[in-house]
Amino acid sequence: MTYHPFSIFGAERRSRWLITCDHASNFVPHDINGGDLGLDPADMNRHIAYDVGARGTSLILGELLNAPVICSNFSRLVIDPNRGADDPTLVMRLYDGTIIPANRYVDETERQRRIKTHYQPYHDAYAELAAAHEDIIVVAMHSFAPKLNGRALRPWEIGILHAPQEDRFGKALLSRLMDEIDLTVGDNEPYAGHLPGDAVDQHALRQCRLNALIELRHDVIASEEGQAHWAERLATLLTETQTRSGL
């Protein structure tokens, strides 16, 4: 099977939603050290390599919202599509206490090669999808680990990340989520809501497009059942937020 840096599902769908999944895959293409980062397979199945459960949830959500979905087809450890091209963490050498052997001696030439062959094709396709509608709403799907090494347990099942440059929809979604009494909801948790040059910055904030970055704790979407449950719940929440807010 021929490798391609990204996949688009439902390109013909015409709703105003766009679902994106920057960290959909833990795949290492053959041009990266023969397809091996030098990590144990168990590490490649951890959050350090991809966002566990995010791809399956995104695909179901796209079907429910009649929205196109774009997914990366390479591990974030190859190159991180949710970083700016000049970000020092674009190619990670150490992640959550784990050294990435094949990245240890990556130089600027290799960095630029990975940008050209993996990172930029994903962003070019993302940009085209985001420009398809003037009133697009970008929904960036991610997942986070329940706990990082040496850190406290994270209590949130879901977090909404938003940035002041364009936070109308993100804040409206947060307000709607506060009605869900069974959830612990993070407001710009477990991370800050804006990293200059990240994918939402590139394709939503700079164009003043409505957006929300959704972080789901990955234990709640690790199974197919969990992915279906959360996709259905999010489809309702997103639709009600758009209707209620009038955005």
Stockholm file with secondary structure:
# STOCKHOLM 1.0

chainA/1-247         MTYHPFSIFGAERRSRWLITCDHASNFVPHDINGGDLGLDPADMNRHIAYDVGARGTSLILGELLNAPVICSNFSRLVIDPNRGADDPTLVMRLYDGTIIPANRYVDETERQRRIKTHYQPYHDAYAELAAAHEDIIVVAMHSFAPKLNGRALRPWEIGILHAPQEDRFGKALLSRLMDEIDLTVGDNEPYAGHLPGDAVDQHALRQCRLNALIELRHDVIASEEGQAHWAERLATLLTETQTRSGL
#=GR chainA/1-247 SS CCCCSEEEECTTCCSSEEEEETTCCCCCCTTTTTTCCSCCHHHHTSTTTSCTTHHHHHHHHHHHHTCCEEEECSCTTTCCTTSCTTCTTSSCSEETTEECGGGTTCCHHHHHHHIIIIIHHHHHHHHHHHTSCTTCEEEEEEEECSCCTTSCCCCCSEEEECCTTSCHHHHHHHHHHTTCTTCCEEESCSSCSCCTTSHHHHHTGGGTCEEEEEEEEGGGSSSHHHHHHHHHHHHHHHHHHHHHHTC
#=GC SS_cons         CCCCSEEEECTTCCSSEEEEETTCCCCCCTTTTTTCCSCCHHHHTSTTTSCTTHHHHHHHHHHHHTCCEEEECSCTTTCCTTSCTTCTTSSCSEETTEECGGGTTCCHHHHHHHIIIIIHHHHHHHHHHHTSCTTCEEEEEEEECSCCTTSCCCCCSEEEECCTTSCHHHHHHHHHHTTCTTCCEEESCSSCSCCTTSHHHHHTGGGTCEEEEEEEEGGGSSSHHHHHHHHHHHHHHHHHHHHHHTC
//
